[in-house]
Amino acid sequence: MIPHSLLAEIARKFVIVPAVAPAVVVATGIFRVAGFEFAEGAAFEAESGGGGTRVFFDLASITKSFVAVTVARLVQKGRLGFETPLHDLLPEARRSATGPQSLLSLLAHRAGLEAHRALFAPLLAGLPFDRAVAIREALESRRPECAGPTPLGGYVPVYSDLGFALVGLALERSEQLPLDEIVEREVCSPLALEVGSARILRATGTNFPERCMPTETVAFRGGEVRGIVHDENAWALSGHGLSGHAGLFGTAMSVARFGAALLEAQRGQSTWLEEKALGPLLEERAGGTLRAGFDGKSADQSSAGTLAGPRTFGHLGFTGTSFWCDPEANRVLVLLTNRVCPSRNNLRIRAARPAVNDALYGFAG
């Protein structure tokens, strides 16, 4: 059994003391003979009030992993295919250059889209937000070099929130449900995870607003953002609901259990997700470490640390979150912080991530 006090000390030493964030929970899962063994530890600045390990953090882009796995579940059920073109599911895409791109190319960041567009920009100017206009802008946000026929394997990868936002919209149209309900049905409920959109968590009697750690202080959003998605495009597109690229909140233990479920599926030991459905998401692709809904471990200076194996996969979140799954060591490493509180200009998380993950390996032996 891993002592929780050791994990709390890791959280304090590498996050609170160097002022990386005012709140942190770390968690790990290790596969033993009888199954996965989990442990977690938390630390807080004195003025943040604490709250134990079962606090919620804005998971930011870890949302992408949940959405990609939701796609895999729907493929497994025969409701769509990885190669289904976007325009088959999203009517607005039918006359756009992005329409013929497959769901898998969008999930793998190989659909030729720009990295980012400030779709929320009208809100900064005090103007109304037109969702239909924003969707059209996302569809047309193609990089100049990505004209003409799509190369085999897709375009050169560029990490893009826009592709995941479009996948989320496509799933909503296909399933005729809000995206947060689809992710809840396919992933969070079957795995009994405390993960969901603000809308769902507010409705489930979890005391979500009180248990949720704050993120940034943003003037145009009325000050401290708490219990509301930090990502501006997600907020503009979906409010308290969920966008394909951001909008999930969760506890560290739940993210660890999600990672453990992925490792079990990868080994072919899951009744929830088949190995052949997960496989295309984890496939290593030329041109970088990006997979489909996940990232891999880079050869140098990886945020996964120096001890994670070469087949490690996971994802980072802008708010100061990360999770990594190491198939060779059968371990899951989770770091949830609110490093953007009170400002996104605090970049100390870059040094903290590998340090925390290496420390988790050291104590988890």
N, C-alpha and C positions, 0 to 999 in steps of 0.2 A: 504494500500500500504506500502511495506517495503522500508524505505529510503535506497537508494544505498550508501549513505555516511556511514551508520552504517556497511554495509558489507565491505566497503573499510577499515574502522577502524579495523574490525576483522582481515582482511588480513594483515594490517600493524602491529597490536599488536602481533599477534601470529606467524607470519611468517617472516616479514622483520626485526623487532626489535631484535628478538633472533637469527638472521642470519641463519634461516632455509633454505632459498632460495633467490635468487636475484629477482624473479618475482613470483607473485601469483594472481590468480583470484578465488574468491569464488562465488558460486551461490546457490540459493535455489528455490525450487518450492513448493507451498502449495496449496492444493485443497480447493477452496472456492465454494460457491453455483454456480457461473457461470463458474467454471472450474479452471484450475491451474493458479495461480499468480506467476510470476517469478521475481527474482531480482538478481543482481550481483554487485560485487565490486572488485576493483583491487588495488594492491600496488606494487611498484617496488623500488629497490635500486636506488639511484640517478644516478649512473654510468650505470645502465642498460637501461636507456632511456625511460622507460615506454612504452606506446602504447595503453592505454585504456583497456577495458574488452574484446575486440574482437581479442585478440591475440591467436595464436595457441600454444598448448603444445603437446609434445610427450606423448600420453596417455599410452604407455607401455602396461601392462597386462590388462588394461580396454578393450583392443582389444578383449580379450577372451570372454567378455560378448557379444560384437557385433557379434562375429563369432558364438557363441552358439545360439543367437537369429536368426541368418541367417539360421542355421540348422533347428530351429523350424519353420521358415517360409517355408522352403522346405518340411518339414514333412507335414505341413498344406496343401501344394499344391499337396501332394501325389508323390513328386519327389524322395523321399527316406524315410526311417523310422529310428527312434531312435535306433532300434535294428539291423539295417543294419550292417553286419560285414565290417570292414575296407577293407578286401581283395576283397569285391564285387565292390568297387569303385576305389581302388588304386592297380593296377596290381603288383607293386613291393612288396606288402605285402603278396602275395599268398603263398609264401614258408617260411614265417616268423612266429614266435610264437605270434606276435602281430596281425597278419592278422585276426584271428577269433574274436578279440575284437570288441564289438559294438561301434557305434559312441557315444552312451550315456555313456558307461563306460570310454571312452577316455575324454569326456567332464567333467565327474565327477571325474577325476583323479584316477580311480579305475581299470585301465587296466594293472597294474603291472609294469609300466615303472619307470625308474630312474627319479630323480628330474631334472637332467641337464646333458648334455654332451656339451663340447666345440666343436661343429661341425665346428666352424670357425677357429680352431687351425692352419690349414695350412697357413692362411693369416698372422698369427703372425710370421711364419717362412719365409715369403716371397715366399711361394709356391702357385701354382694355386689351386683354390677351385673347387673340383669336386662335383657337386650337387648330382649326383647319388650315390656316395660313402656316402655322408652325410645322404641321405635318408635311405640307408641301415643301417647305424650306428644308426639312430633314431629308426628304426624298431627293431633292435636287442638289444636295451638298456633296457633289462628287469632285474628286481631285482632278485637276486638268489633265494629268497624265493617264487617267483611267477612262479614256474614251475608246470606242471601238469594241471588238469582240473580247469577251472575258477570257483570259489565259487559262490553260488547264491548271487547276489548283487555286484559281483566284488571283487577284492582284497582290502586289507586294503588301504585306500586312502593315496597317497603321491602326493603332489602338483607337477605337471610336465609340463614344457613348451613343452616337446617333443610330448606328446599326442595331444596337440592343433596344433602343427606344422603339424602333420600327418593328422589331420582332415582337415586343410586348403588345403593340397595337394589333399586329397580325393575329396573335393568339386570342386576344379579346374578340376580334371579329369572327374567328374560326369557331371558338367555343361559346360565343354569345354570353360571356360572363366577364366581369371585371378581372383584370390580371391578378389582383391579390387573392381573389377567390380561387382562381385556377392553381396558383402556386400553393395555396393552402390545401386544396384537394389532392394535388399530385405529390407534394413533398412534405409540407409541414405537419399536416394531420397524420399521414401514415407513419411518420417517424416520431410523432408526439413531441414536436419542437415548440419552444416558446420563441417563435420567429413569425413576424408578420408585418403588414403595413400598419401605419398609425391608425387607420380606420378600423382594421380588424382587431388590433390589440385594445383599442379604446372600447370596443364592444364586448370584450370577453371577460370583463371583471378582473383584470390583472393589475389594477391600479397603475396603468401604464404611465400617465403623466408624471406621477410621483416617483416612479421607479426609473424613469428615463433620464439619462445623463444629458446635460445641455451641450450644444455645439457652439456655433459662432454668434457673436453679437453683430447684427446686420441692421443698419439704420433703415433701409427701405422696406425691411420686413418687420419693423416695429421693435427692434432690440434683440434680446437673447432668444435664439431659436432653440426650443426644447419640446420634444414630443412631436416635432414637425420635421419633415425631411429637410436636410441641409442643402442638397443639390437643387439649384435654382430651376433648372430645366424640368426636373422631376416634379417640383412643387407647382410650376406653371402648367405642366401637362396633366398632372394627376391629383394635385392637392393632397389630401390625407390618404389617397389610394396608393397605387404602385405603378411605377414606370419600369420598362424593361432594363434600364441601366442603374436605377437607384430607387430607394424607398422602403427597403426592409429594415426593421429593427429586430434585435435579438440579444439573447444572453450568451455569454461565452460557452457555457456548458452545452447549449443547444447547437452552437456552431461546431463544437467538438463532436457532438453526436452525428451531425450531418456529415462531417469529414470521415468519421468511422464507417458510416453507412456506405459512403463512396468506396472506401477501401474494401469493404466486404463485397460490394458489387463488382469491383475490379477483379477480385479473386474468384468470381462466380459463385459466391456463397450468399446471395441475397434473393429473397422472394419478392422484394420491392422493386428492384431495378436489375434487369438482365445485363450481363457483361457486354453482350453485343450491342445493346442500346447505349451504354456508357462509352464504349470504345471510341467512336468517332469524336467525342468531346475531348478525350485525353490523348488522341493521336499527336505525335510530334510532327511538326511541319517545318519545311525549309524556310529560312528567312528570319529566324528569331525564335524566341521561347514561347510566343503566344500559341495557345491551343484553341479550344472553342468553349468559351465560358470560363476558362482557367488560364493560368500562366504556368510555365515551367521554371525550374531553377536555372538561373543564368550561370555561366561558367565562372565568372568573377564577381565578387562583391554582391552576391545575392542577398536579398532581404531575408531569405529563408535561413541564412547563417552558413557556417562552414561545415557543419556536421550532417546536414540533410543530404540524403542520397541523390544521385543524378536524375532519378525518375520522379522526384518530388514534384507535386503539382498543388496549386492553390490560387489564392487571389488576394490582392491588397484593396483597401478602401481609403479614399481621400481623407475621411474624418479621423484616420489613425487606427484602422482595423486591418487585420490580416488573419488568414488561416492557411496552413500548409499540411499536406498529406504525404507521408513518406512510405511508399509501398514496400521498400526493402526492409525498413525498420518497423513497419506496421505501427506507425505513430502519427498522431495528429497534434499539431501545435496551433494554438489560438491566442491572439493578442488583440484585445479590444480596448481602445482608448478614445478619448474625445480631444485629441491633440489640437483641433481647430478652435477650442474654447480658451480664451475669448476671440482668438484671431487665427486665420489660416496661415499667417506669416511665420508661425512657429514651425520650423523644419527639423527639430531635434529627433523626430520620429525616425528619420533615416538611419541614424546610428543606433537607435534603440531596438529596432526590429531584429537585426541579426544577433545583437547581444542577448536579447530575451530568448530567442529561439535556441541559440547555443547553450544558454543556461538551462533551458528546459530539457535538452538532451542530457546534460550533465547530471541533473537531479532525477531523471526518470529511469536511470539505468537498471 
